[in-house]
């Protein structure tokens, strides 16, 4: 005998496919939606569909974009000679919150991990290398999380970038950006 009616069991099962959501969290979300009004459920469903239908990746930097270019690549006031390479689009938020970095971004959608055999060739780094090659005076900053893999990854990047005249800086670490002290630290470590 099933624990829940089929529609509710199906919703719980779908929630469990989301990262960080286990059985109890999935049940909590499903029961919340069941108690919520139909308008709330429709708004949530429409928001999910809008993300799938209206967003894509920027062809220049691989950031999330609603249209041809992301808002950073479209912004002509940003410093075109600064490039910050981040692992995921959400990493940009912490850097932007500091209001200290006014350059461009390149999103890898993964982590350089020479210790696990993940090299730049296996990530979305071809556009990044092209952008560095275009100008000989670029500065490339890496927003990477701390650890041995970060150190190995940073050791790998200078040979790829500085051969083209680009300086490579480590500009920050990944951490919860809700803490004021972390934002203050990041603003002091950002490449100027």
N, C-alpha and C positions, 0 to 999 in steps of 0.2 A: 504494500500500500504506500503510495507516494506521500511525502511529508506536506507538500503544498499543491494547490491546484496547478494545472499545467502552465497557464500563462505566467503565474508568479514564479514557478520553478524555472521556466525558460528565462525570465528576466534576471533572476538570481544567477543563473548559469552564465548569462551574457556579461553581467557585472564582474563575475569572477575572472573573466579574461582580461580585465584591465589591470595594469601594473599596480601592485601594492594592495589589491583588493582580494581578501580571502572570503571564506564562507560567511563569517559573521558580518563583515562590512557589506558584503553583497546583499545579505538579508536585510540589514538596516536600511540600505538605499532603496531596495525594492519595496519595503513596507512604507517608507517615506513617500515614494511616488504613488503608491496605492492610496494613501491617505490624502495626498495633494489633489488639488482641483484639476480638472481636465485641461484648463488653460495652461497651468504650470507644466503639465506633462507634454502638451503640444509645443510650448516654447522650448523645452529641453530637446525634444525630438527635432524641431526645426533648427536649433543651434547646432546640433550634431550634423545634420544634413548640410547646413551652410558651410561648415568646416570642410566637409568632403567635396562639395560642389564648387566652392568659390575660392579656395586657397590652393596654391601650387608653390613650387620652389622657384626662387629668383634664378634666372639663367646665369647671372653674373656671380653671385655669392652663395647660393644655395640656402639663403634664409627663406623663411615663410613669406609669401607674397600674395597680395590680393591685386592681381593685375600683372603687367609685364615685369616690372622691377619692384623690388622691396622698397620700403620707405627710406632706407639708408642709401641705397644705390641711386635713388631718384634725387636725393638731397644734394644740390650743387654747393651748399655752404660747408659741407664736410670736407676735411682734409684728405685729398685724394692720395697723399703720399704715406698715410698711416693705414696699416692693415692689421687687424686683430683676428687671429685664427682661433675659433672656438669649436668645441666638440658638438654642441647641440644648440638649436635656436634659443632655448630658454636661458642659456649662459649669457646672452647679450643683455638681458634685463639687469643683471647685477652690475655690469659695466656701465650701462646707460644711466642707472640710478645715481651713480656718483657724479654725473655731469662733468667728468674730467677728460673723457676721451671723445674726440670729435673726428675720428677717422672712419674708415670703412671696415666691414667684417667679412670673414669667409667662414662658412659653417661646414665642418667635415662630416657631420652626422655619424660620428663614431669617435673612438679614441685611438690615437697612435699608441701602439703597444708592441714595440720590438720584442719584448719578452714573450709575447704570445704570437709573434709572427705577423702582426698587423702593421704594415708599412704604409707610407703616404700613397703609394700606388693603389692600395686597396680601399682608400677613402676618397671622398670628393675633393681631392687636392689638385687636380689638373688645372682647374680654373685659377686656383691660388697661385700656382707656379707661373701661369701665363700672365697674371696680373703683376707679379714680381718682375718677370722678365721684361715687361713693357717699359719699365722705368728702372734706371740704375740706382736711384737714390731713395727707394722705398724703405720704410721701416716696417718690419713685421713683428707684431706682438702676439704672444700666445696666452690665452686665458685657459690654463690647464689646471687640473686638480693635482694636489701634491702626491708624492709617492715615487717609488722606484721606476714605475713605467713612465711617469712624467719626465724624470731625469733622463731616462734612456731615449725618450722621444725628442726631448730638447737637444740632446747630444747628436741626434740624427739630423735635425732640421738645419743647423748652421751650414753644413756642407752643401745642402741643397739650395740655400738662399744666399749665403754670403758670396758664393762663387759668382753670383749675378750682381753683387754690389749692395745687397740688402743687409742691414743690421738686424739681428734677431734679439729680441728682448722677451723675458718672461714677465708678463705684466700683472698677473694675478692668479688666484687660486679659486676653486669652486667651494662654496660654502653657503649656508643659509643667509640670504641677503636681507632678511627681516631684522637682523640684529644691527643696531646702529654702529656698534664697534667694528663689525665686519665691513660695513660700508665705508667707514672712516679709514680703515686699513687699506681697503681696495683703492680708495681715492688717492691715497698717498703712494701706492705702488703702481699706478697707471702710468704708462709711457706718455711723456709730453713731447 
